[in-house]
């Protein structure tokens, strides 16, 4: 049985092998850089890094990365 990644729930409950995340990041470096930039823009806009908002933004960006086809 393939172990699940800590973020397998972000794929709609479908099992995600632990190797999928590093592979995904390798295939989508531009998207990862964009997601980090967007996250920093949220922090700067808030002018206070509220952990709840950061966690929600990070979760949403992770969902975008997982649902976007390889560039």
Order of alpha helices (4+ residues) and beta strands (2+ residues): alpha-alpha-alpha
